[in-house]
Amino acid sequence: MTASQVAGTFFKYASIPLAAAVGLYAILLGLLTTSTFQSHVVYLHAIQMTWFKDLNVPETFGFLRNQVTPFSIKTTDGERLYAWHILPLELYRQNEASLIEEPSGFVSDIKSRVGLQLLRDDPEARLVIHMHGAGGTVASGYRVPNYRALSAGSPEKIHVLTFDYRGFGKSTGSPSETGLMMDALDVIDWAMHVAGIPPSRILIFAQSMGTAVSVAVSKHLAIQDPPVVFAGTVLVAPFVDVATLVSTYRYIRANEFNEEKYRLTIIHAEDDYDIPWHHSQLLFWHAVNASTSTGICYDDLEQKKLGSMVDLGAAGSMMEWRTNNGVIREEILKTGLHDVIMGYPVITMAVMRNFDAADPSFMS
Ligand SMILES: *[C@@H]1O[C@H](CO)[C@@H](O)[C@H](O)[C@H]1NC(C)=O
């Protein structure tokens, strides 16, 4: 993100009147030259956006008593990541009495909790691992409605695991590129080995800056022996830089080479002023290109889009690219801004589509 985009994001969240904003913007630009401030601008981790509320009381963000279990996940290098395990609604209803009885607040031994047992002991349970964007915490802005949208399609089965990267919210440490990637890997490791969910029942959801983290991690896991490939990856409003494009290329190539089934969905709104939707077009092209043995140039793909893109009118458009192994899907909405989109039904649909394709018995 450029400084003005970052400042734009900042001011939007903070809702500061224009005159003050102009003054602050000048101060921000001045601060940009100092290196400690630079890391604060890239990650915006010091901006919490959950004023006067305690993350350990998720009820104040609109959840039912103990629907959310706040806990922490230890990283391999000793940081503690603050995390929320969010129960889907129908599952909550079925277990309401025992959930209400438990004490609320931060949990140091999550294995003792009903919520985790419901996730771990149900062979039908699905888990969405959420990697949020720059700034804020697990509870900021449109992230809470986003969690609802993620599990809305199957409220008996779809759990959400969301966490704050190092240096964000209540997590220890300070952010760095490798640090954030390590965080995501350790959270995935927790999901697979403590919660006991195999990757075929895990979906990775990422938004904005989180998409860079998720692509880097997905590539890392896809080239392991044996490879780790999830039920699907859904990227909303991705921010695309060279490193992300290279990781995307390697991720797709590795899965094609290993003949692993992979599903990548890219969703962006045309009215996203923080990260323009052209980032998604670029990412989609690189992903499609990587899925072919000879490559495809941008203009050729645009030509193909004219033939196979589905025009959804006011809802936008959709284009799907299928190979023998994978599905790469691009959904461009007309509206949805940068983060309001996360609570939209397209998000619910993307989750359902991926879990259904990974295992058709999911919907039965
Ligand atoms: C497109 O794919 C081809 C074949 O894998 C590769 O040689 C080329 O570098 C790719 N181009 C881009 C822009 O990624």
The ligand as an SDF file (V2000), in Angstrom:
LIG
                    3D

 14 14  0  0  0  0  0  0  0  0999 V2000
    3.4950  -18.1140  -17.2510 C   0  0  0  0  0  0  0  0  0  0  0  0
    3.6830  -19.5230  -17.2600 O   0  0  0  0  0  0  0  0  0  0  0  0
    4.8170  -19.9340  -17.9740 C   0  0  0  0  0  0  0  0  0  0  0  0
    4.7860  -21.4520  -18.0170 C   0  0  0  0  0  0  0  0  0  0  0  0
    4.7290  -21.9940  -16.7190 O   0  0  0  0  0  0  0  0  0  0  0  0
    6.0750  -19.3710  -17.3200 C   0  0  0  0  0  0  0  0  0  0  0  0
    7.2150  -19.7600  -18.0640 O   0  0  0  0  0  0  0  0  0  0  0  0
    5.9750  -17.8520  -17.2530 C   0  0  0  0  0  0  0  0  0  0  0  0
    7.0490  -17.3350  -16.5220 O   0  0  0  0  0  0  0  0  0  0  0  0
    4.6750  -17.4390  -16.5790 C   0  0  0  0  0  0  0  0  0  0  0  0
    4.5000  -15.9980  -16.6330 N   0  0  0  0  0  0  0  0  0  0  0  0
    4.2040  -15.2820  -15.5570 C   0  0  0  0  0  0  0  0  0  0  0  0
    4.0120  -13.8280  -15.7860 C   0  0  0  0  0  0  0  0  0  0  0  0
    4.0960  -15.7700  -14.4400 O   0  0  0  0  0  0  0  0  0  0  0  0
  1  2  1  0
  1 10  1  0
  2  3  1  0
  3  4  1  0
  3  6  1  0
  4  5  1  0
  6  7  1  0
  6  8  1  0
  8  9  1  0
  8 10  1  0
 10 11  1  0
 11 12  1  0
 12 13  1  0
 12 14  2  0
M  END
$$$$
